[in-house]
Amino acid sequence: MTSSPWPASAVRETHVGVVVLVGERAYKVKKPVRTAFCDFSTPGLRRAAIVRELELNRRLAPDVYLGAAALTGPGCDEPVLVMRRMPDDRRLSTSLARGDDLSDDLRQVARLLAAFHAGAHRSATVAVEGGRDALRERWRRNLDEMEPYRDAPLAGAELDAVRRLAFRFLDGRGPLFARRTDRVVDGHGDLIADDVFCLDDGPRVLDCLDFDDRLRYVDGLDDAAFLAMDLERLGADGAAARFLADYAEFAGDPAPAALAHHYVAYRAGVRAKVACLRWAQNGDARAAEDARTHLALATAHLRRGAPRLALVGGLPGTGKSTLAGALADRAGAVLLSSDRLRKERAGLDPTTSAAAEFGTGLYDPAHTTDVYAELLHRAAELLALGESVVLDASWTAAGLRERAAEAARAADAETVALCCAAPAAVAAERIRSRRRSVSDVTVAVAERMAIVADPWPDAVVVRTDRPLARSVAQAARVWEEAAG
């Protein structure tokens, strides 16, 4: 007698359904319940829900969702969803817990999801539901529903921080969301590691959100971010980042990192709310911890994704360009340089000399005003598109710094102010040793600049007469702390 490759029959239950596992099949029925988000109170409503679940999930796993049937008998005619049974040991969450190398599997999931999104339904209605205003409303509803739990199990200060950071991001990113209308699709809507199975012939993604179509109408990156969030919750931070990178590659999506952080935060916020509701029902300590974990995850991603405008300044020779470039690389920000822009506006190659006496030629007040105005104009456009920006310039004039701060406020972005400093002798030697530099400054010009420079009391002073790594680490800490 040959033993069955499948484990014993089993029954799994949720608050709205029951799944019976028998051999190689799974049979799912809806409970006759009515909740705030679904109504299965009559056989007709349950039958329609089963057919809809079948239709939606066949989009990603047609060989798993086999059909709709009925459990019949005396006085019984109950609709049933018939599914191919998935092996529990190939569940993504189980594989993660075992410590399996899932690099190839997650890359296949990313490819599958990107291909699904490429062919998914799009319409004007879908686009509206996945736009900025709809996302703001979903944030508002979720946060409002968490308000009763601000003292327990959540922390009110953290809840307030999430609200502030989420709405600040949305307020300033109108052009970013406007550009992404064609990436809003009828997606999966509830992509978690428990519902992904990594089989030898490729992944199967199950159990899409089927009770409210509007919640499934999302930006493709938002859909992918749900799984990334869940991977991170399970301790697989590296796998989460690689999955999102793979998805972006297969989807051809050049989205800024800030948008991915925002979507991961949103998905974590949703799960925090659900955990709060579970805790309220039965006081489950695990649900309370789950709520806190997810809210902390949301806070961390909102802070990391908050767009920043960094002013990296200081007198000539203090290493501001070196620090600005290193900080931009580390933070994944766009670097804009006043020296390069000045030459660009004059139609010159960056290394072509335009040296002049202090306050003359390309460095007279009119040219300087023009360069800084263009610098801030470009920065504002980038901030609106979700990019953080590092501005490499002297920033010795208080009036110009205030204009930069105004630009950051207008873009709902955080300001980072860093003033580079080095001993005069070190700065002078750096200036004298430059060859084919973008900068035209001389030691004499630097001395005049030092005389007329306005105080910069709100900047963090970064000493650059030490190993670059230490200076960059200090600047990175200021960058990270800027979002509060």
C-alpha positions in Angstrom: 0.0 0.0 0.0 1.5 3.4 -1.1 1.3 6.2 1.4 -0.1 9.5 0.4 2.4 12.3 -0.4 0.1 14.7 1.4 -0.2 15.1 5.1 -3.4 14.2 6.9 -6.6 16.1 6.2 -7.0 19.3 8.1 -9.4 22.2 8.6 -8.3 25.8 8.8 -10.6 28.6 9.9 -10.7 32.4 9.7 -13.3 34.8 10.9 -15.0 34.7 7.5 -14.2 31.3 6.0 -13.2 27.7 6.4 -10.7 25.7 4.3 -10.8 21.9 4.3 -7.6 20.2 3.1 -8.2 16.7 1.8 -5.5 14.9 -0.3 -4.3 17.1 -3.1 -7.4 19.4 -2.9 -8.4 22.3 -0.8 -12.1 23.2 -0.4 -13.0 26.7 0.8 -16.4 27.9 1.9 -17.5 31.3 3.2 -19.1 31.6 6.6 -22.7 33.1 6.7 -21.5 36.3 8.3 -21.8 40.0 7.7 -19.0 42.3 8.8 -17.9 45.9 8.1 -16.2 44.8 4.9 -18.1 41.8 3.6 -21.6 40.3 3.5 -21.9 36.5 3.1 -25.2 36.2 4.9 -27.1 34.4 2.1 -26.2 31.5 -0.2 -26.5 33.8 -3.2 -24.0 36.3 -1.8 -21.6 33.5 -0.8 -21.9 32.0 -4.3 -21.1 35.4 -5.9 -18.1 35.8 -3.6 -16.8 32.4 -4.5 -17.1 33.0 -8.2 -15.4 36.4 -7.8 -12.6 35.0 -5.7 -12.0 32.3 -8.4 -12.0 34.8 -11.2 -9.6 37.2 -9.5 -7.1 34.6 -8.3 -6.9 32.8 -11.6 -5.2 35.9 -12.9 -2.0 34.9 -11.0 -2.5 31.2 -10.3 -4.8 29.6 -12.8 -3.6 26.1 -12.1 -4.4 26.5 -8.4 -7.9 27.9 -8.6 -9.7 25.0 -10.2 -13.3 25.9 -10.1 -16.5 26.5 -8.2 -18.7 23.7 -7.0 -21.4 23.1 -4.4 -21.8 21.0 -1.3 -25.2 19.4 -1.7 -27.4 17.3 0.4 -30.7 17.4 2.2 -31.4 21.1 2.7 -27.9 22.0 1.7 -26.5 23.7 -1.4 -23.4 25.5 -0.2 -21.0 27.1 -2.8 -17.4 25.8 -2.6 -14.2 27.0 -4.1 -12.1 24.1 -5.3 -8.3 24.6 -5.2 -5.2 22.6 -5.8 -3.6 22.1 -2.4 -0.2 23.8 -2.0 2.6 22.1 0.0 3.1 23.9 3.3 6.8 23.3 3.3 7.1 25.4 0.1 5.3 28.4 1.7 7.5 31.5 1.5 7.2 32.3 5.1 8.1 28.7 6.1 11.1 28.8 3.8 12.3 32.0 5.4 11.9 30.5 8.9 14.1 27.6 7.8 16.8 30.0 6.5 16.6 28.9 2.9 18.3 30.9 0.2 15.4 32.5 -1.6 17.2 34.9 -3.9 16.2 33.0 -7.1 12.6 32.4 -5.8 12.0 36.0 -4.9 13.4 37.1 -8.2 10.9 34.9 -9.9 8.1 36.3 -7.8 9.2 39.8 -8.8 9.2 38.8 -12.5 5.8 37.2 -12.1 4.3 40.3 -10.4 5.8 42.7 -12.9 4.4 40.7 -15.8 1.0 40.5 -14.1 1.0 44.3 -13.6 2.0 44.8 -17.2 -1.2 43.1 -18.4 -3.5 44.0 -15.5 -6.7 46.0 -16.0 -6.3 49.8 -16.2 -9.0 52.5 -16.4 -9.8 56.0 -15.3 -11.6 54.6 -12.3 -8.6 52.4 -11.4 -6.2 55.3 -11.8 -8.2 57.6 -9.4 -8.4 54.9 -6.7 -4.6 54.5 -6.9 -3.8 58.2 -7.0 -2.5 60.6 -4.3 -5.9 61.8 -3.0 -7.2 58.2 -2.6 -4.0 57.2 -0.9 -4.3 60.1 1.5 -7.8 59.1 2.3 -6.8 55.5 3.0 -4.0 56.8 5.3 -6.5 59.0 7.1 -9.0 56.2 7.7 -6.3 53.8 8.9 -4.8 56.3 11.3 -8.2 57.4 12.6 -9.1 53.8 13.3 -5.8 53.5 15.3 -6.5 56.5 17.4 -8.4 54.5 20.1 -5.2 52.5 20.6 -2.8 55.4 21.0 -2.2 54.6 24.7 -2.3 50.8 24.3 -1.1 48.9 22.5 0.5 51.7 20.5 2.4 54.8 21.5 0.6 58.1 20.8 3.8 60.0 20.0 4.7 57.4 17.3 1.2 57.5 15.9 1.5 61.3 15.6 4.9 61.0 13.9 3.4 58.6 11.3 0.5 60.9 10.6 2.8 64.0 10.2 5.4 62.2 8.0 2.9 60.5 5.8 0.8 63.6 5.0 3.9 65.7 4.6 5.2 63.4 1.9 1.9 63.3 0.1 1.5 67.1 0.3 4.7 67.8 -1.5 4.7 65.1 -4.1 1.9 66.0 -6.4 4.0 65.9 -9.6 5.3 62.5 -8.6 1.9 60.9 -8.3 0.7 62.6 -11.4 3.4 60.9 -13.4 2.5 57.5 -12.2 -1.1 57.3 -13.3 -0.4 54.7 -15.9 1.2 52.5 -13.3 -2.0 52.1 -11.3 -3.5 48.7 -11.9 -6.1 46.2 -10.7 -3.5 44.4 -8.6 -3.3 41.7 -5.9 -3.8 44.0 -3.0 -2.8 41.7 -0.1 0.6 40.2 -1.0 2.1 38.5 2.1 4.7 35.8 2.5 2.1 33.3 3.8 0.3 33.3 0.4 3.4 32.8 -1.8 4.5 29.3 -2.6 7.9 28.7 -4.2 7.5 25.5 -6.3 10.0 23.8 -8.6 8.2 25.1 -11.7 7.9 28.6 -10.4 6.0 30.6 -7.7 2.3 30.6 -7.1 0.8 33.7 -5.6 -2.6 33.1 -3.9 -5.4 34.9 -2.1 -5.7 38.3 -3.6 -7.9 41.0 -1.9 -11.4 40.3 -3.2 -13.9 42.0 -0.8 -13.3 45.6 -2.1 -12.2 46.2 -5.6 -11.1 49.8 -4.8 -8.4 48.5 -2.3 -7.0 46.4 -5.1 -6.6 49.4 -7.4 -3.0 50.4 -6.6 0.3 51.5 -8.0 2.2 48.5 -9.0 5.0 49.5 -6.7 2.5 49.7 -3.8 1.4 46.1 -4.6 5.0 44.9 -4.5 5.8 46.9 -1.3 3.3 44.8 0.6 5.4 41.7 0.2 8.6 43.7 0.8 7.1 45.0 4.1 6.2 41.4 5.1 9.7 40.1 4.3 11.2 42.8 6.5 8.8 42.1 9.3 10.0 38.5 9.1 13.6 39.7 9.5 14.6 39.4 5.9 15.6 43.1 5.3 18.1 42.3 2.6 15.7 40.0 0.7 13.0 42.8 0.9 15.3 45.3 -0.7 16.5 42.9 -3.4 12.9 42.0 -4.2 11.9 45.6 -4.7 15.0 46.2 -6.8 14.2 43.1 -8.9 10.6 44.3 -9.3 11.7 47.7 -10.4 14.0 46.1 -13.0 11.3 43.8 -14.4 8.7 46.6 -14.3 11.0 49.2 -15.9 10.0 51.4 -13.0 12.4 54.4 -12.2 10.5 55.3 -9.0 12.5 57.2 -6.4 13.5 55.3 -3.3 11.3 57.6 -1.2 8.2 56.3 -2.9 9.1 52.7 -2.2 9.7 53.7 1.5 6.3 55.4 1.6 4.4 52.4 0.2 6.2 50.0 2.5 5.2 52.4 5.4 1.6 52.5 4.2 1.4 48.7 4.1 2.9 48.4 7.5 0.3 50.9 8.8 -2.5 48.8 7.4 -1.2 45.7 9.2 -0.7 47.7 12.4 -4.4 48.7 12.3 -5.5 45.1 11.7 -3.4 44.0 14.6 -5.0 46.6 16.8 -8.4 45.4 15.9 -7.4 41.8 16.7 -6.0 42.9 20.1 -9.3 44.8 20.8 -11.3 41.6 20.2 -9.5 39.3 22.6 -6.6 41.1 24.3 -4.1 38.9 22.5 -0.6 40.0 23.6 0.8 38.7 20.3 -1.5 41.0 18.4 -0.4 44.0 20.6 3.3 43.2 19.8 2.4 42.8 16.1 0.7 46.2 16.1 3.8 47.9 17.7 6.1 46.1 15.3 4.3 47.2 12.2 3.9 50.8 13.4 7.6 51.0 14.1 8.3 49.7 10.6 6.0 52.4 9.2 7.8 55.1 11.2 11.2 53.9 10.1 10.4 53.9 6.4 8.6 57.2 6.5 11.7 58.8 8.1 14.0 57.2 5.6 11.9 58.3 2.7 11.3 61.8 3.8 12.7 64.1 1.0 15.5 66.3 2.2 17.2 69.4 0.9 20.8 69.4 2.1 22.9 72.6 2.0 26.5 71.6 2.1 28.6 74.8 2.4 31.6 76.5 3.8 34.5 78.6 2.6 36.7 77.5 -0.3 39.1 74.7 0.4 37.1 73.3 3.3 36.1 70.2 1.4 32.4 70.9 0.8 32.3 69.4 -2.7 34.0 66.2 -1.5 31.6 65.9 1.4 28.6 66.8 -0.7 29.4 64.1 -3.3 30.0 61.4 -0.6 26.8 62.3 1.2 24.7 62.2 -2.0 26.2 58.8 -2.8 25.5 57.4 0.6 21.9 58.8 0.8 21.0 58.1 -2.8 20.3 61.8 -3.4 20.8 64.0 -6.4 23.9 66.2 -6.3 23.7 69.7 -7.7 26.8 71.9 -7.7 26.9 75.7 -8.0 30.3 75.6 -9.6 29.1 73.3 -12.4 25.9 75.1 -12.9 27.7 78.5 -13.1 29.8 77.1 -16.0 26.8 75.5 -17.6 24.8 78.8 -17.6 27.8 80.5 -19.2 28.1 77.8 -21.9 31.5 76.7 -20.6 33.1 73.3 -20.0 33.1 72.6 -16.2 36.9 72.6 -16.1 37.4 75.8 -18.3 38.7 78.5 -16.1 36.6 81.6 -15.5 38.8 83.0 -12.7 38.1 86.6 -11.8 38.6 89.0 -9.0 36.2 88.7 -6.0 32.7 89.7 -7.0 33.4 90.2 -10.7 32.9 88.3 -14.0 30.8 85.1 -13.6 31.0 85.7 -9.8 29.4 89.1 -9.7 26.1 89.6 -7.8 23.9 89.2 -10.9 25.5 85.9 -12.0 25.5 84.6 -8.4 21.8 85.4 -7.9 21.0 83.7 -11.2 23.0 80.6 -10.3 21.4 80.1 -6.9 17.9 80.8 -8.3 18.4 78.1 -10.9 19.9 75.7 -8.3 16.8 76.1 -6.1 14.5 75.8 -9.1 16.0 72.5 -10.1 16.0 71.3 -6.5 12.3 72.1 -6.1 11.4 70.1 -9.2 13.4 67.1 -7.9 11.9 67.3 -4.4 8.4 67.4 -5.9 9.3 64.1 -7.7 10.3 62.5 -4.5 14.1 62.9 -4.9 16.3 64.2 -2.1 18.8 66.8 -3.2 22.3 67.8 -2.0 23.3 71.3 -2.9 27.0 71.9 -3.1 27.7 75.7 -2.8 29.4 78.1 -0.4 26.1 79.3 1.2 28.0 82.1 2.9 25.1 84.6 2.4 22.3 84.3 4.9 19.7 85.6 2.4 20.4 82.7 0.0 20.2 80.2 2.8 16.8 81.5 3.8 15.6 81.2 0.1 16.7 77.6 0.2 14.8 77.0 3.5 11.7 78.5 1.9 12.1 76.2 -1.1 12.3 73.2 1.2 9.2 74.3 3.1 7.3 74.9 -0.1 8.2 71.3 -1.2 7.3 69.8 2.3 10.9 68.6 2.5 13.3 68.5 5.5 16.3 70.9 5.5 19.8 69.7 6.3 22.4 72.4 6.9 26.1 71.4 7.0 29.0 73.8 7.2 32.4 72.4 6.3 35.4 73.7 8.3 39.1 73.2 8.1 42.1 75.2 9.4 43.0 78.1 7.1 46.3 76.7 6.2 44.8 73.3 5.2 42.1 75.1 3.1 44.8 77.3 1.4 47.0 74.4 0.5 44.0 72.5 -1.0 43.2 75.6 -3.2 46.8 75.9 -4.4 47.1 72.2 -5.2 44.0 72.0 -7.4 44.5 71.1 -11.1 41.7 71.4 -13.8 39.2 72.0 -11.1 35.6 73.1 -11.6 36.2 75.8 -9.0 38.0 79.0 -10.0 38.6 80.2 -6.5 42.0 81.5 -5.5 43.5 82.0 -2.0 42.9 85.7 -2.3 39.3 85.3 -3.2 38.8 82.8 -0.3 40.2 85.4 2.1 37.8 88.0 0.9 34.9 85.5 1.2 35.8 84.8 4.8 35.6 88.5 5.6 32.1 89.0 4.2 30.6 85.6 5.1 27.4 85.8 7.2 27.3 83.7 10.4 25.5 80.3 10.0 24.4 79.5 13.5 21.9 76.8 12.6 24.3 74.7 10.5 26.1 71.6 11.9 29.8 72.2 11.6 31.6 69.3 10.0 35.4 69.2 10.4 37.1 68.0 7.2 40.7 67.9 8.4 40.2 64.3 9.4 39.5 61.0 7.6 36.6 61.5 5.1 34.7 58.5 6.5 34.3 60.3 9.9 33.1 63.4 8.2 30.6 61.5 6.1 29.4 59.5 9.1 28.7 62.7 10.9 26.8 64.2 8.0 24.8 61.0 7.5 23.7 61.2 11.2 22.5 64.7 10.7 20.7 63.6 7.5 19.0 60.7 9.2 17.9 62.8 12.2 16.4 65.5 10.0 13.0 63.8 9.7 12.6 63.8 13.5 
